[in-house]
Amino acid sequence: MSLTDVMTSISTQPVNIKAVSIGKLRRMVGLTLEAVGLNVALGARCRIESESGNSVIAEVVGFDDTVTYLMPIESIGALQAGARVIPMTFDDVVPVGDSLLGRVVNGAGEPLDGKGSLGCKNTIPFKGTAINPLQRQPITHHLDVGIRSINALLTVGAGQRMGLFAGSGVGKSVLMGMMTRFTEADIVVVGLIGERGREVKEFIDHILGEEGMRRAVVVASPADDAPLMRLRASLLATRYAEHFRDQGQKVLLLMDSLTRFAQAQREIALAIGEPPATKGYPPSVFAKIPQLVERAGNDATGKGSITAFYTVLTEGDDLQDPVADSARAILDGHIVLSRSIAEEGIYPAVDIESSISRAMPNIVSEQHLQMAQKFKARYSRYNQSRDLIAVGAYAAGSDIETDIAVATMPKMRDFVKQGLHKPVNSLEANKQLELLTNDAEALLVNQSLPQKVNQ
């Protein structure tokens, strides 16, 4: 049910004054509204009405003795001290159905694309039921995302939760768009949280495109939305993904970004007086992140799955940022996009050395795992000797493995690089990795033979 529907239903249904305690707006500081005379629970909705006729819907986010703290869900109108605060009764439900595909909605579930009503006939509660961790099916099958470097070197399993760590302008949105178009998943749910309004339209029109939108639903809450709306958009995108998973579908959930979700919670927590902890983030932020990401994964039947990618902004390319550090600890792996690799013109700019998929050993063959490990080892060996090679201080023949890494580096770069409109499925990626490994092994044999003869 959208905010518009809620306001309409409230305006047409008289409030029972005897049953509901109407409060009074006492104070407003920033986005925090303080009311007295209310007797409502945490998370309840209230409508604040001023004598001038302006009204705002707000949510209860905290209380202190007789004072109730509220935060607006939408932009604040011309409110004034003494405005009436009226508790609202409504069913917090989400309209769902196949008609969601190809649509763009905001955090309240209202269409943003100008295509009219969503046309959903069914609804589900906004708050989903968590799956018992002992009943959740394990990750046993890979999910093809159409990206060669990920499919071959950082294989992702259906139901896995991955972090996409990147600074600004390194290509995370482009990589997300490629996965949306190329993945073998049945349904794609995209959450654009806290992005600039211009970037939302560009992502939908130029990166997702018509092909990507056919099987996708986009939940967008730009940076100028109220923090509660940004939080709700993140939860709504996850709820949509849960619905399609419960229908037995393989869902790819892309959320950009987890950092903006954390910042929205920080705004709310600091506004109601929660003390800051790590670099200004209150403790509640680090409690909310696992509550969000733990909802992704496989269902209890083994038929449906949510494979989730959460982008994490690393400001100044700092991977020790509190949100990044917390996300890395609870996710099933992370993919790091490197600015230095992007500056070399390699896209997607995946840092093979710093990235890992924790589920990969359980979903690929032993041969595949060994080939990926050899690739990463040679890639790392080259980077360790890169400065010496650049200044001519490295003498060829002094180390066989380094010689092989130098000889195969052009092919390894080409392997990581991929065109924006050229998908590479898992089968083709594995074949190319095998060819690259065989070429390296042949070079290793040829390099070793002369040394044995000399001995």
C-alpha positions in Angstrom: 0.0 0.0 0.0 1.5 3.3 -1.0 1.5 6.5 1.1 -1.2 8.0 -1.1 -3.4 5.0 -0.5 -2.7 5.3 3.3 -3.6 9.0 3.4 -6.8 8.4 1.4 -8.0 5.6 3.6 -7.3 7.6 6.7 -9.0 10.7 5.5 -12.2 8.7 4.6 -12.3 6.8 7.9 -13.0 8.8 11.1 -10.7 8.4 14.0 -12.1 7.1 17.2 -11.0 9.8 19.6 -11.8 7.7 22.6 -9.7 4.7 21.4 -6.8 6.8 20.1 -4.7 9.3 22.0 -4.0 12.3 19.8 -0.7 14.0 20.6 0.7 17.4 20.0 3.8 18.5 18.1 6.2 20.1 20.7 9.5 20.5 18.9 11.3 20.0 15.7 15.1 19.7 15.4 16.5 18.8 11.9 14.3 16.0 10.7 13.3 14.8 14.2 9.8 15.6 15.4 9.0 15.5 19.1 5.5 14.9 20.2 3.8 14.6 23.6 0.5 12.9 24.6 1.0 9.9 22.3 0.7 6.2 23.3 2.0 4.4 20.2 4.5 1.6 19.6 7.8 1.9 17.9 7.4 1.8 14.1 3.8 3.1 14.2 2.7 5.7 11.7 1.2 9.1 12.5 -0.3 11.9 10.5 0.8 15.4 11.7 -1.8 18.1 10.8 -1.3 21.8 11.2 -4.0 24.4 11.5 -3.1 25.6 8.0 -4.2 22.3 6.5 -0.7 20.9 5.8 -0.1 17.3 6.8 2.9 15.0 7.0 3.2 11.3 7.5 5.8 10.3 10.0 7.0 7.1 11.7 7.8 6.6 15.4 11.5 6.0 15.7 12.0 6.3 19.5 10.7 7.6 22.8 11.9 9.1 26.1 9.4 9.0 29.0 6.5 11.2 27.8 8.2 12.4 24.5 7.8 10.4 21.3 10.3 10.9 18.5 9.0 10.7 14.9 10.7 11.1 11.6 8.9 12.1 8.4 8.7 9.6 5.5 8.1 12.3 2.9 9.2 16.0 2.6 8.1 18.2 5.5 5.5 20.9 4.8 4.8 24.1 6.8 4.4 22.5 10.2 4.2 24.5 13.4 4.3 23.9 17.1 1.0 22.6 18.5 0.1 20.6 15.3 -2.0 17.6 16.0 -0.3 14.2 15.8 -2.9 11.5 14.9 -1.9 7.8 15.1 -2.8 5.9 11.9 -4.0 2.3 11.6 -3.1 0.6 8.3 -1.9 -2.7 7.0 1.7 -2.5 6.0 1.5 -4.7 2.9 3.4 -4.8 -0.4 1.6 -5.3 -3.7 3.3 -8.1 -5.7 2.9 -10.0 -9.0 4.5 -10.5 -12.4 3.3 -7.0 -13.4 6.1 -5.6 -11.3 8.6 -6.7 -14.0 9.8 -3.7 -16.1 8.6 -1.2 -13.5 10.4 1.4 -11.4 9.0 2.3 -8.0 10.0 4.3 -5.0 10.5 3.2 -1.4 6.7 3.5 -0.8 5.9 1.2 -3.7 4.6 4.0 -5.8 5.4 4.0 -9.6 8.0 6.4 -10.7 8.0 5.5 -14.4 4.8 7.2 -15.4 3.2 4.0 -16.7 0.2 4.1 -14.4 -0.8 1.7 -11.7 1.3 -1.4 -11.0 -1.8 -3.7 -11.5 -0.8 -6.1 -8.8 -3.6 -8.2 -7.5 -1.9 -9.8 -4.5 -0.2 -8.4 -1.4 2.2 -9.7 1.2 3.3 -8.3 4.5 6.1 -5.8 4.3 8.0 -7.6 7.1 9.0 -11.1 5.9 9.6 -14.1 8.0 13.2 -15.1 8.5 14.1 -18.6 7.4 15.5 -20.9 10.1 19.3 -21.1 9.4 19.2 -24.9 9.9 16.5 -25.2 7.3 18.1 -23.0 4.6 19.5 -25.0 1.8 23.3 -24.9 1.3 25.0 -23.3 -1.7 25.7 -26.1 -4.1 25.2 -24.7 -7.6 26.9 -21.8 -9.4 25.0 -18.9 -10.9 26.1 -17.6 -14.3 26.4 -13.8 -14.1 27.9 -13.4 -17.7 31.1 -11.9 -16.5 34.2 -13.9 -17.5 36.5 -13.0 -14.5 33.7 -13.7 -12.0 32.5 -16.9 -13.6 36.0 -18.4 -13.9 38.0 -16.9 -11.0 35.4 -15.8 -8.4 32.6 -18.3 -9.1 29.3 -17.2 -7.4 26.8 -19.8 -6.1 23.0 -19.5 -6.2 22.1 -18.1 -2.9 25.4 -16.4 -2.2 25.8 -12.9 -0.9 28.7 -10.9 -2.3 30.1 -7.5 -1.6 31.1 -5.2 -4.5 33.7 -2.8 -3.0 34.6 0.2 -5.1 35.3 3.9 -4.9 33.5 6.5 -7.0 33.9 6.3 -10.8 35.5 2.9 -10.9 32.7 1.2 -12.8 30.5 -0.6 -10.3 27.2 0.6 -11.9 28.4 -0.6 -15.3 29.3 -4.0 -13.8 25.9 -4.2 -12.2 24.2 -3.4 -15.5 26.2 -6.1 -17.3 25.2 -8.7 -14.7 21.6 -7.6 -15.0 21.6 -8.2 -18.8 23.8 -11.3 -18.9 22.8 -13.3 -15.8 20.9 -16.6 -16.1 18.8 -15.7 -13.1 15.0 -15.7 -13.8 14.3 -12.3 -12.0 16.5 -9.3 -11.3 15.7 -6.9 -8.5 17.7 -3.7 -8.4 17.8 -1.3 -5.4 19.2 2.1 -6.2 19.6 3.6 -2.7 20.9 7.2 -2.1 22.0 7.7 -5.6 21.8 11.1 -7.4 18.5 11.5 -9.3 20.3 11.9 -12.6 22.2 8.6 -12.1 18.9 6.7 -11.5 17.6 7.6 -14.9 21.0 7.0 -16.6 21.2 3.6 -15.0 17.8 2.6 -16.2 18.0 4.0 -19.7 21.7 3.5 -20.6 23.0 0.7 -18.4 20.0 -1.5 -17.9 18.4 -0.8 -21.2 15.2 -2.3 -22.6 16.7 -5.8 -22.5 17.6 -5.6 -18.8 14.3 -4.1 -17.8 12.2 -7.0 -19.2 12.8 -9.2 -16.2 13.8 -6.6 -13.7 12.0 -4.5 -11.1 13.8 -1.4 -9.9 13.3 0.3 -6.5 14.8 3.8 -6.5 15.2 6.1 -3.5 17.5 9.0 -4.5 19.7 11.0 -2.2 17.2 13.7 -1.5 14.6 11.3 -0.1 14.1 11.2 3.7 16.3 8.7 5.4 13.3 6.6 6.4 12.3 6.3 2.7 15.9 5.2 1.8 15.7 2.5 4.5 12.3 1.4 3.4 13.5 1.2 -0.3 16.3 -1.2 0.7 13.8 -3.4 2.7 11.3 -3.2 -0.2 13.8 -4.4 -2.8 14.7 -7.3 -0.5 11.0 -8.1 0.1 10.3 -8.2 -3.7 13.3 -10.6 -4.0 11.9 -12.8 -1.2 8.5 -12.9 -3.0 10.0 -14.1 -6.3 12.2 -16.6 -4.5 9.2 -18.1 -2.7 7.7 -18.7 -6.1 10.6 -21.0 -6.9 12.6 -18.4 -9.0 16.3 -17.8 -9.1 16.6 -14.1 -8.2 19.6 -11.8 -8.6 19.4 -8.9 -6.1 21.6 -5.9 -6.8 21.7 -3.2 -4.2 23.6 0.0 -4.8 24.5 0.8 -2.1 24.8 -0.8 1.3 26.8 2.2 2.4 23.9 4.5 1.7 21.6 2.2 3.7 24.0 2.5 6.6 24.2 6.2 6.3 20.4 6.5 6.3 20.3 4.5 9.6 23.1 6.7 11.0 21.1 9.8 10.3 18.1 8.4 12.1 20.0 7.1 15.1 22.0 10.3 15.6 18.9 12.4 15.3 17.2 10.6 18.2 20.3 10.8 20.4 22.0 7.5 19.9 25.8 8.0 20.7 28.2 7.7 17.8 30.7 4.8 18.0 33.1 3.9 15.2 33.9 6.9 13.0 30.5 8.5 13.7 28.4 5.3 13.1 26.1 4.4 16.0 26.0 0.7 17.1 22.5 0.3 15.6 24.0 0.6 12.1 26.1 -2.5 12.6 23.0 -4.4 13.8 20.9 -3.3 10.8 23.3 -4.5 8.2 23.2 -8.2 9.0 19.4 -8.0 9.5 19.2 -6.9 5.9 21.7 -9.2 4.2 20.7 -12.3 6.1 17.4 -12.2 4.3 19.1 -13.1 1.0 20.1 -16.7 0.3 18.4 -20.0 -0.6 15.0 -21.0 0.7 14.1 -24.1 2.7 12.9 -26.1 -0.3 15.9 -25.7 -2.5 13.9 -24.4 -5.5 14.2 -20.6 -5.1 17.3 -18.6 -4.3 18.4 -14.9 -3.8 21.9 -14.3 -5.0 22.7 -10.8 -3.8 25.4 -8.3 -4.7 25.7 -5.3 -2.3 27.9 -2.4 -3.4 30.0 -0.9 -0.7 31.5 2.6 -1.3 35.1 2.8 -0.2 35.7 6.5 0.2 39.2 7.3 -0.8 39.6 3.6 -1.7 39.8 2.8 2.0 38.9 -0.8 2.4 39.0 -0.4 6.2 36.0 1.9 6.3 33.7 0.7 9.2 30.8 -0.3 6.9 33.2 -2.0 4.4 34.9 -3.9 7.3 31.5 -5.0 8.8 30.1 -6.1 5.4 33.3 -8.0 4.5 32.9 -10.0 7.7 29.3 -11.1 7.2 29.1 -11.6 3.4 30.1 -14.7 1.5 32.9 -13.0 -0.4 33.8 -9.7 -1.9 34.8 -8.4 -5.3 37.1 -5.3 -5.2 37.2 -2.9 -8.1 40.6 -1.2 -8.4 41.1 2.4 -9.5 44.6 1.7 -10.7 43.3 -1.2 -12.9 40.5 1.1 -14.3 43.1 3.7 -15.1 44.9 1.2 -17.3 41.7 0.9 -19.3 40.7 -2.6 -18.0 37.0 -2.9 -17.4 35.5 -4.4 -15.4 38.4 -3.3 -13.1 38.3 -6.4 -10.9 41.2 -6.7 -8.5 41.8 -10.4 -8.7 44.3 -10.5 -5.8 42.0 -8.7 -3.3 38.8 -10.5 -4.3 37.5 -13.8 -3.0 34.4 -16.0 -3.3 34.1 -18.1 -0.1 31.5 -20.5 -1.7 33.7 -21.2 -4.8 35.5 -24.3 -3.3 32.1 -26.0 -2.7 30.6 -25.4 -6.2 33.4 -26.0 -8.7 35.5 -29.0 -9.6 38.9 -29.5 -8.1 40.5 -28.9 -11.5 38.7 -25.6 -11.9 39.7 -24.5 -8.5 43.4 -25.3 -9.2 43.3 -23.4 -12.5 41.9 -20.3 -10.7 44.5 -20.5 -8.0 47.3 -20.7 -10.5 45.9 -17.7 -12.4 45.8 -15.7 -9.2 49.2 -16.8 -8.1 50.8 -15.8 -11.4 48.8 -12.5 -11.5 50.1 -11.7 -8.0 53.7 -12.8 -8.9 53.8 -10.3 -11.7 52.4 -7.4 -9.6 55.0 -8.2 -6.9 57.8 -7.8 -9.4 56.2 -5.1 -11.5 58.3 -2.2 -10.3 61.5 -4.1 -10.9 60.4 -5.1 -14.4 59.4 -1.5 -15.2 62.9 -0.1 -14.4 64.7 -3.0 -16.0 66.1 -4.3 -12.7 64.6 -7.8 -13.2 66.8 -10.2 -15.1 65.0 -12.8 -17.1 65.8 -16.3 -16.1 66.4 -15.5 -12.4 62.9 -17.0 -11.5 60.9 -19.4 -13.6 57.5 -18.5 -12.1 58.1 -14.8 -12.6 59.2 -15.4 -16.2 56.0 -17.3 -16.8 53.9 -14.5 -15.2 55.6 -11.9 -17.4 55.1 -13.9 -20.5 51.4 -14.6 -19.8 50.4 -11.3 -18.3 49.1 -9.8 -21.6 46.7 -12.8 -22.0 45.7 -12.5 -18.3 44.8 -8.9 -18.8 42.7 -9.8 -21.8 41.0 -12.5 -19.8 39.9 -10.0 -17.1 38.9 -7.4 -19.6 35.4 -7.7 -21.2 33.3 -5.6 -23.5 30.2 -3.9 -22.2 27.9 -5.8 -24.6 29.7 -9.1 -24.8 28.5 -11.7 -22.3 30.7 -14.7 -21.5 28.9 -17.7 -20.0 30.4 -20.0 -17.4 31.2 -22.8 -19.9 33.1 -20.5 -22.3 34.9 -18.7 -19.4 36.1 -22.1 -18.1 37.3 -23.2 -21.5 39.3 -19.9 -21.9 40.8 -20.3 -18.4 41.8 -23.9 -19.3 43.5 -22.7 -22.5 45.4 -20.0 -20.7 46.5 -22.5 -18.0 47.7 -25.0 -20.6 49.7 -22.2 -22.4 51.3 -21.3 -19.1 52.1 -24.9 -18.3 53.7 -25.4 -21.7 55.9 -22.3 -21.1 56.9 -23.7 -17.7 58.0 -27.0 -19.2 60.0 -25.3 -22.0 61.7 -23.0 -19.4 62.5 -25.9 -17.2 64.1 -28.2 -19.8 67.2 -26.0 -20.6 68.0 -25.7 -16.9 67.9 -29.5 -16.5 70.2 -29.9 -19.6 72.7 -27.5 -18.2 72.7 -29.3 -14.9 
